[in-house]
Amino acid sequence: MLVIEGLTRRFGGKVAVSDVSLTVESGGFVGVIGRSGAGKSTLLRMINRLQEPSEGRILCDGRDVTALRGQALRDWRADCAMIFQQFNLSGRLDVLTNVLMGRLNKTSTLSSVLRLWSAQDKAMALSALEMLDIANLAAQRADSLSGGQQQRVAIARALVQEPRMILADEPIASLDPRNTKVVMDALLRINKHYCITVLCNLHSLDLARTYCDRLVGMAQGRVVFDGAPEALTEDVARELYGLEAGEVMDAAAERPQPAAAAFAAA
């Protein structure tokens, strides 16, 4: 269980996240929603310790994550894998090597520098690519892939970290509708099949209500909604999205079932 207590982050005189307290049960798919600048990305980056809180604590199963240093911190970052909006791949390297980078925390320094990956690591990486239907791209350079394919490579890299949690920061922001569905289906499939907790920042209420079993709505750095998707009212949507609320609510009225929902029910 992840427990966030009074988390605050200031950048000079600006408060990006203000006194956020949340409890996240293991195995859930939580959508963090709100407009750009609401504090969603800063919240996820603090959970991963890519940014330090100005105040507050992060606890996981009773362990104070905000106090971790050295190897313990590196282990935590492996436990809560990040997926970024801009993929963060090494374009010059092939797809398989990019995925294997997710094994760095479980590989000796010499082996990682020389890229002496074990047969087990390679099998794990290929299995992750196969699950995401891109194993045939393993030998291609990452920069030769489409945006949707690159994001699936980034998801495979996160998966081979063997995380207990995936933090996805606007993972579909730069993708077209078809690739958006492919990537969101992949995250849902990982959540249901491996029981990996997913916290996913999303601007779109439509997508959040389609894929997530819980929504956390942020506005001006604060949590203004926390509950089931169907409990989010028009008034709360207006608080979250301002003038965009009408469009957001209309778009969410009719939404297709994600492909991974059928997988989960099988």
C-alpha positions, -999 to +999 in steps of 0.1 A: +000+000+000+012+035-009+004+063+015+010+099+007+009+123+037+007+161+032+029+161+002+039+196-010+063+209-036+074+245-041+094+260-069+105+293-055+073+312-047+051+288-068+033+259-052+030+231-077+016+205-053-002+215-021-008+193+009-018+161-010-028+131+010-037+098-007-038+061+000-034+038-030-042+001-026-021-024-044-033-036-078-055-006-087-055+014-119-057+051-107-061+079-131-048+113-120-067+139-140-068+176-145-057+204-167-020+210-177-002+227-148-025+211-122+005+193-105-001+158-119+035+153-132+051+168-101+031+144-079+043+113-099+079+126-100+079+130-062+065+095-057+095+082-078+118+106-060+129+123-092+118+155-074+121+160-037+090+170-016+092+204+001+070+189+028+052+157+036+060+119+034+056+090+011+052+056+027+051+022+011+041-007+033+052+013+063+086+022+048+094+059+046+103+064+009+112+100+014+141+090+036+157+065+011+192+071-001+218+053-022+210+017-033+177+017-013+166+047-034+177+030-067+157-001-056+127+021-050+129+036-084+130+001-099+100-008-079+079+021-092+089+023-129+083+056-147+069+059-182+073+094-197+054+114-223+085+117-245+095+079-243+131+086-230+146+060-253+182+060-267+175+064-304+209+050-316+204+017-297+182-011-309+149-019-293+160-049-274+189-030-258+166-002-248+143-027-230+173-043-213+181-010-198+153-017-174+175-045-159+203-022-149+195-022-113+197-060-113+229-062-133+265-056-122+281-023-133+307-041-155+281-062-172+259-032-179+288-011-193+299-040-216+262-049-223+268-085-212+232-093-207+223-127-193+202-152-214+175-148-187+175-110-191+173-113-229+144-138-226+125-115-202+130-085-226+118-105-256+088-118-237+078-082-227+081-071-264+061-101-275+033-093-250+032-058-265+032-072-301+065-056-311+090-085-307+096-083-345+111-049-340+138-060-314+167-055-338+156-021-351+170+013-340+146+029-316+146+062-336+132+043-366+100+035-348+067+054-348+056+072-316+032+045-306+058+018-311+084+038-291+060+041-262+054+004-262+091-001-260+092+022-230+064+002-214+084-031-220+114-014-204+093-006-174+079-041-172+113-058-171+122-038-140+097-062-123+080-032-106+053-033-081+040+000-095+040+018-128+039+056-129+028+068-163+031+105-169+008+115-198+019+084-218-004+091-247-001+129-250+018+129-283+000+099-299-028+096-324-061+080-314-052+045-327-019+044-308-035+060-278-058+030-275-030+005-281-009+020-253-038+023-228-049-012-236-013-024-229-012-006-195-046-021-185-035-056-196-003-053-174-024-040-145-049-069-147-026-097-157+004-089-134-016-071-107+008-042-110-005-009-096-008+018-122-009+055-115-015+073-148-016+110-154-042+119-181-056+151-194-086+133-210-115+125-187-129+103-215-098+080-213-097+081-176-132+070-172-127+042-198-096+027-183-093+036-146-111+021-116-104+052-095-099+089-104-079+115-085-087+150-098-062+178-093-066+215-097-040+242-088-019+215-070-047+203-048-068+171-048-104+182-055-119+148-063-111+112-053-135+084-061-150+061-087-152+074-123-190+073-122-191+095-091-174+124-109-201+151-113-204+179-138-196+204-110-164+187-102-155+184-139-159+222-141-136+227-112-110+205-128-113+216-164-128+251-163-142+262-197-132+228-212-156+209-189-185+208-213-165+193-240-149+168-216-182+156-202-198+153-237-168+133-250-170+109-220-207+101-225-200+075-252-168+055-249-157+022-263-148-008-241-110-012-240-097-043-256-079-053-224-113-054-206-121-086-225-086-100-216-093-093-179-126-110-180-113-141-198 
